[in-house]
Amino acid sequence: MSAENKVENTGDKVKGKAKEAVGHVTGNERLKAEGKADQVKGDAKQAVEHAKDALDH
């Protein structure tokens, strides 16, 4: 996994956690859902990168 991809994937997860937290505090269910979706997106991208790495080795 390239460092750039790792940073991007981690960024998606952090952004998602922040959105979810703000949504929770403000009672905004849509924002909470967007946050969870961003976290899943980051996890999925990371899983794909790990699979690519496994195939390369």
PDB file as gemmi writes it, atoms N, CA and C in Angstrom:
CRYST1    1.000    1.000    1.000  90.00  90.00  90.00 P 1                      
ATOM      1  N   MET A   1       0.854  -1.167   0.000  1.00  0.00           N  
ATOM      2  CA  MET A   1       0.000   0.000   0.000  1.00  0.00           C  
ATOM      3  C   MET A   1       0.893   1.221   0.000  1.00  0.00           C  
ATOM      4  N   SER A   2       0.596   2.110  -0.898  1.00  0.00           N  
ATOM      5  CA  SER A   2       1.403   3.320  -0.951  1.00  0.00           C  
ATOM      6  C   SER A   2       1.062   4.224   0.233  1.00  0.00           C  
ATOM      7  N   ALA A   3       2.018   5.030   0.609  1.00  0.00           N  
ATOM      8  CA  ALA A   3       1.813   5.944   1.733  1.00  0.00           C  
ATOM      9  C   ALA A   3       0.684   6.917   1.436  1.00  0.00           C  
ATOM     10  N   GLU A   4       0.589   7.338   0.194  1.00  0.00           N  
ATOM     11  CA  GLU A   4      -0.473   8.278  -0.189  1.00  0.00           C  
ATOM     12  C   GLU A   4      -1.857   7.649   0.011  1.00  0.00           C  
ATOM     13  N   ASN A   5      -2.007   6.402  -0.417  1.00  0.00           N  
ATOM     14  CA  ASN A   5      -3.285   5.709  -0.247  1.00  0.00           C  
ATOM     15  C   ASN A   5      -3.602   5.494   1.222  1.00  0.00           C  
ATOM     16  N   LYS A   6      -2.581   5.158   1.993  1.00  0.00           N  
ATOM     17  CA  LYS A   6      -2.804   4.918   3.417  1.00  0.00           C  
ATOM     18  C   LYS A   6      -3.284   6.196   4.106  1.00  0.00           C  
ATOM     19  N   VAL A   7      -2.671   7.318   3.757  1.00  0.00           N  
ATOM     20  CA  VAL A   7      -3.077   8.601   4.338  1.00  0.00           C  
ATOM     21  C   VAL A   7      -4.509   8.932   3.922  1.00  0.00           C  
ATOM     22  N   GLU A   8      -4.832   8.719   2.664  1.00  0.00           N  
ATOM     23  CA  GLU A   8      -6.184   9.007   2.172  1.00  0.00           C  
ATOM     24  C   GLU A   8      -7.215   8.137   2.885  1.00  0.00           C  
ATOM     25  N   ASN A   9      -6.923   6.844   3.020  1.00  0.00           N  
ATOM     26  CA  ASN A   9      -7.855   5.933   3.682  1.00  0.00           C  
ATOM     27  C   ASN A   9      -8.038   6.296   5.149  1.00  0.00           C  
ATOM     28  N   THR A  10      -6.945   6.620   5.812  1.00  0.00           N  
ATOM     29  CA  THR A  10      -7.022   7.039   7.208  1.00  0.00           C  
ATOM     30  C   THR A  10      -7.794   8.346   7.325  1.00  0.00           C  
ATOM     31  N   GLY A  11      -7.599   9.232   6.358  1.00  0.00           N  
ATOM     32  CA  GLY A  11      -8.328  10.497   6.339  1.00  0.00           C  
ATOM     33  C   GLY A  11      -9.824  10.280   6.236  1.00  0.00           C  
ATOM     34  N   ASP A  12     -10.244   9.333   5.396  1.00  0.00           N  
ATOM     35  CA  ASP A  12     -11.670   9.017   5.283  1.00  0.00           C  
ATOM     36  C   ASP A  12     -12.222   8.530   6.618  1.00  0.00           C  
ATOM     37  N   LYS A  13     -11.449   7.678   7.281  1.00  0.00           N  
ATOM     38  CA  LYS A  13     -11.908   7.140   8.561  1.00  0.00           C  
ATOM     39  C   LYS A  13     -11.990   8.225   9.628  1.00  0.00           C  
ATOM     40  N   VAL A  14     -10.993   9.094   9.693  1.00  0.00           N  
ATOM     41  CA  VAL A  14     -10.988  10.172  10.686  1.00  0.00           C  
ATOM     42  C   VAL A  14     -12.117  11.159  10.402  1.00  0.00           C  
ATOM     43  N   LYS A  15     -12.279  11.512   9.133  1.00  0.00           N  
ATOM     44  CA  LYS A  15     -13.358  12.421   8.743  1.00  0.00           C  
ATOM     45  C   LYS A  15     -14.707  11.810   9.132  1.00  0.00           C  
ATOM     46  N   GLY A  16     -14.845  10.521   8.919  1.00  0.00           N  
ATOM     47  CA  GLY A  16     -16.092   9.834   9.268  1.00  0.00           C  
ATOM     48  C   GLY A  16     -16.354   9.845  10.758  1.00  0.00           C  
ATOM     49  N   LYS A  17     -15.319   9.595  11.549  1.00  0.00           N  
ATOM     50  CA  LYS A  17     -15.481   9.617  13.000  1.00  0.00           C  
ATOM     51  C   LYS A  17     -15.885  11.009  13.481  1.00  0.00           C  
ATOM     52  N   ALA A  18     -15.286  12.038  12.883  1.00  0.00           N  
ATOM     53  CA  ALA A  18     -15.617  13.414  13.265  1.00  0.00           C  
ATOM     54  C   ALA A  18     -17.066  13.733  12.908  1.00  0.00           C  
ATOM     55  N   LYS A  19     -17.475  13.387  11.698  1.00  0.00           N  
ATOM     56  CA  LYS A  19     -18.856  13.642  11.288  1.00  0.00           C  
ATOM     57  C   LYS A  19     -19.839  12.906  12.194  1.00  0.00           C  
ATOM     58  N   GLU A  20     -19.520  11.655  12.497  1.00  0.00           N  
ATOM     59  CA  GLU A  20     -20.411  10.872  13.351  1.00  0.00           C  
ATOM     60  C   GLU A  20     -20.527  11.511  14.731  1.00  0.00           C  
ATOM     61  N   ALA A  21     -19.408  11.958  15.272  1.00  0.00           N  
ATOM     62  CA  ALA A  21     -19.413  12.583  16.599  1.00  0.00           C  
ATOM     63  C   ALA A  21     -20.227  13.883  16.597  1.00  0.00           C  
ATOM     64  N   VAL A  22     -20.029  14.702  15.573  1.00  0.00           N  
ATOM     65  CA  VAL A  22     -20.785  15.956  15.486  1.00  0.00           C  
ATOM     66  C   VAL A  22     -22.271  15.651  15.324  1.00  0.00           C  
ATOM     67  N   GLY A  23     -22.588  14.674  14.498  1.00  0.00           N  
ATOM     68  CA  GLY A  23     -23.984  14.279  14.320  1.00  0.00           C  
ATOM     69  C   GLY A  23     -24.604  13.790  15.611  1.00  0.00           C  
ATOM     70  N   HIS A  24     -23.834  13.060  16.384  1.00  0.00           N  
ATOM     71  CA  HIS A  24     -24.321  12.549  17.671  1.00  0.00           C  
ATOM     72  C   HIS A  24     -24.586  13.701  18.637  1.00  0.00           C  
ATOM     73  N   VAL A  25     -23.657  14.624  18.736  1.00  0.00           N  
ATOM     74  CA  VAL A  25     -23.783  15.751  19.660  1.00  0.00           C  
ATOM     75  C   VAL A  25     -24.953  16.658  19.274  1.00  0.00           C  
ATOM     76  N   THR A  26     -25.119  16.875  17.967  1.00  0.00           N  
ATOM     77  CA  THR A  26     -26.164  17.792  17.514  1.00  0.00           C  
ATOM     78  C   THR A  26     -27.508  17.099  17.280  1.00  0.00           C  
ATOM     79  N   GLY A  27     -27.515  15.788  17.364  1.00  0.00           N  
ATOM     80  CA  GLY A  27     -28.754  15.048  17.113  1.00  0.00           C  
ATOM     81  C   GLY A  27     -29.092  14.942  15.633  1.00  0.00           C  
ATOM     82  N   ASN A  28     -28.108  15.148  14.773  1.00  0.00           N  
ATOM     83  CA  ASN A  28     -28.301  15.114  13.327  1.00  0.00           C  
ATOM     84  C   ASN A  28     -28.052  13.680  12.832  1.00  0.00           C  
ATOM     85  N   GLU A  29     -29.125  12.948  12.602  1.00  0.00           N  
ATOM     86  CA  GLU A  29     -29.009  11.543  12.196  1.00  0.00           C  
ATOM     87  C   GLU A  29     -28.358  11.395  10.819  1.00  0.00           C  
ATOM     88  N   ARG A  30     -28.634  12.336   9.920  1.00  0.00           N  
ATOM     89  CA  ARG A  30     -28.045  12.262   8.588  1.00  0.00           C  
ATOM     90  C   ARG A  30     -26.522  12.390   8.649  1.00  0.00           C  
ATOM     91  N   LEU A  31     -26.056  13.313   9.475  1.00  0.00           N  
ATOM     92  CA  LEU A  31     -24.618  13.511   9.618  1.00  0.00           C  
ATOM     93  C   LEU A  31     -23.970  12.287  10.262  1.00  0.00           C  
ATOM     94  N   LYS A  32     -24.641  11.700  11.229  1.00  0.00           N  
ATOM     95  CA  LYS A  32     -24.125  10.467  11.846  1.00  0.00           C  
ATOM     96  C   LYS A  32     -23.999   9.364  10.802  1.00  0.00           C  
ATOM     97  N   ALA A  33     -25.010   9.232   9.962  1.00  0.00           N  
ATOM     98  CA  ALA A  33     -24.987   8.193   8.928  1.00  0.00           C  
ATOM     99  C   ALA A  33     -23.881   8.455   7.907  1.00  0.00           C  
ATOM    100  N   GLU A  34     -23.700   9.723   7.530  1.00  0.00           N  
ATOM    101  CA  GLU A  34     -22.615  10.063   6.600  1.00  0.00           C  
ATOM    102  C   GLU A  34     -21.264   9.710   7.215  1.00  0.00           C  
ATOM    103  N   GLY A  35     -21.118   9.979   8.487  1.00  0.00           N  
ATOM    104  CA  GLY A  35     -19.871   9.660   9.173  1.00  0.00           C  
ATOM    105  C   GLY A  35     -19.577   8.174   9.170  1.00  0.00           C  
ATOM    106  N   LYS A  36     -20.594   7.387   9.455  1.00  0.00           N  
ATOM    107  CA  LYS A  36     -20.416   5.932   9.433  1.00  0.00           C  
ATOM    108  C   LYS A  36     -20.071   5.458   8.024  1.00  0.00           C  
ATOM    109  N   ALA A  37     -20.722   6.049   7.028  1.00  0.00           N  
ATOM    110  CA  ALA A  37     -20.447   5.673   5.638  1.00  0.00           C  
ATOM    111  C   ALA A  37     -19.003   6.012   5.254  1.00  0.00           C  
ATOM    112  N   ASP A  38     -18.522   7.172   5.683  1.00  0.00           N  
ATOM    113  CA  ASP A  38     -17.132   7.546   5.395  1.00  0.00           C  
ATOM    114  C   ASP A  38     -16.156   6.566   6.034  1.00  0.00           C  
ATOM    115  N   GLN A  39     -16.470   6.118   7.245  1.00  0.00           N  
ATOM    116  CA  GLN A  39     -15.594   5.157   7.918  1.00  0.00           C  
ATOM    117  C   GLN A  39     -15.574   3.827   7.167  1.00  0.00           C  
ATOM    118  N   VAL A  40     -16.731   3.373   6.723  1.00  0.00           N  
ATOM    119  CA  VAL A  40     -16.809   2.125   5.970  1.00  0.00           C  
ATOM    120  C   VAL A  40     -16.043   2.259   4.648  1.00  0.00           C  
ATOM    121  N   LYS A  41     -16.179   3.415   4.019  1.00  0.00           N  
ATOM    122  CA  LYS A  41     -15.462   3.684   2.770  1.00  0.00           C  
ATOM    123  C   LYS A  41     -13.949   3.572   2.988  1.00  0.00           C  
ATOM    124  N   GLY A  42     -13.450   4.177   4.063  1.00  0.00           N  
ATOM    125  CA  GLY A  42     -12.027   4.108   4.371  1.00  0.00           C  
ATOM    126  C   GLY A  42     -11.575   2.692   4.654  1.00  0.00           C  
ATOM    127  N   ASP A  43     -12.398   1.952   5.408  1.00  0.00           N  
ATOM    128  CA  ASP A  43     -12.061   0.554   5.711  1.00  0.00           C  
ATOM    129  C   ASP A  43     -12.032  -0.296   4.444  1.00  0.00           C  
ATOM    130  N   ALA A  44     -13.003  -0.074   3.557  1.00  0.00           N  
ATOM    131  CA  ALA A  44     -13.066  -0.857   2.322  1.00  0.00           C  
ATOM    132  C   ALA A  44     -11.864  -0.569   1.422  1.00  0.00           C  
ATOM    133  N   LYS A  45     -11.516   0.701   1.298  1.00  0.00           N  
ATOM    134  CA  LYS A  45     -10.350   1.056   0.489  1.00  0.00           C  
ATOM    135  C   LYS A  45      -9.083   0.422   1.058  1.00  0.00           C  
ATOM    136  N   GLN A  46      -8.987   0.441   2.378  1.00  0.00           N  
ATOM    137  CA  GLN A  46      -7.813  -0.124   3.022  1.00  0.00           C  
ATOM    138  C   GLN A  46      -7.753  -1.632   2.790  1.00  0.00           C  
ATOM    139  N   ALA A  47      -8.896  -2.300   2.846  1.00  0.00           N  
ATOM    140  CA  ALA A  47      -8.933  -3.743   2.610  1.00  0.00           C  
ATOM    141  C   ALA A  47      -8.494  -4.072   1.187  1.00  0.00           C  
ATOM    142  N   VAL A  48      -8.907  -3.270   0.225  1.00  0.00           N  
ATOM    143  CA  VAL A  48      -8.503  -3.488  -1.170  1.00  0.00           C  
ATOM    144  C   VAL A  48      -6.994  -3.318  -1.300  1.00  0.00           C  
ATOM    145  N   GLU A  49      -6.450  -2.296  -0.672  1.00  0.00           N  
ATOM    146  CA  GLU A  49      -5.004  -2.070  -0.737  1.00  0.00           C  
ATOM    147  C   GLU A  49      -4.233  -3.227  -0.095  1.00  0.00           C  
ATOM    148  N   HIS A  50      -4.740  -3.747   1.014  1.00  0.00           N  
ATOM    149  CA  HIS A  50      -4.075  -4.886   1.656  1.00  0.00           C  
ATOM    150  C   HIS A  50      -4.128  -6.125   0.742  1.00  0.00           C  
ATOM    151  N   ALA A  51      -5.252  -6.320   0.062  1.00  0.00           N  
ATOM    152  CA  ALA A  51      -5.360  -7.447  -0.856  1.00  0.00           C  
ATOM    153  C   ALA A  51      -4.370  -7.305  -2.008  1.00  0.00           C  
ATOM    154  N   LYS A  52      -4.245  -6.081  -2.529  1.00  0.00           N  
ATOM    155  CA  LYS A  52      -3.272  -5.853  -3.605  1.00  0.00           C  
ATOM    156  C   LYS A  52      -1.861  -6.163  -3.121  1.00  0.00           C  
ATOM    157  N   ASP A  53      -1.539  -5.724  -1.910  1.00  0.00           N  
ATOM    158  CA  ASP A  53      -0.216  -5.986  -1.348  1.00  0.00           C  
ATOM    159  C   ASP A  53       0.023  -7.481  -1.206  1.00  0.00           C  
ATOM    160  N   ALA A  54      -0.985  -8.210  -0.774  1.00  0.00           N  
ATOM    161  CA  ALA A  54      -0.840  -9.655  -0.595  1.00  0.00           C  
ATOM    162  C   ALA A  54      -0.567 -10.338  -1.923  1.00  0.00           C  
ATOM    163  N   LEU A  55      -1.185  -9.857  -2.994  1.00  0.00           N  
ATOM    164  CA  LEU A  55      -0.966 -10.456  -4.304  1.00  0.00           C  
ATOM    165  C   LEU A  55       0.426 -10.147  -4.851  1.00  0.00           C  
ATOM    166  N   ASP A  56       0.962  -9.001  -4.451  1.00  0.00           N  
ATOM    167  CA  ASP A  56       2.294  -8.609  -4.917  1.00  0.00           C  
ATOM    168  C   ASP A  56       3.397  -9.416  -4.240  1.00  0.00           C  
ATOM    169  N   HIS A  57       3.115  -9.994  -3.087  1.00  0.00           N  
ATOM    170  CA  HIS A  57       4.165 -10.702  -2.334  1.00  0.00           C  
ATOM    171  C   HIS A  57       4.046 -12.162  -2.482  1.00  0.00           C  
TER     172      HIS A  57                                                      
END                                                                             
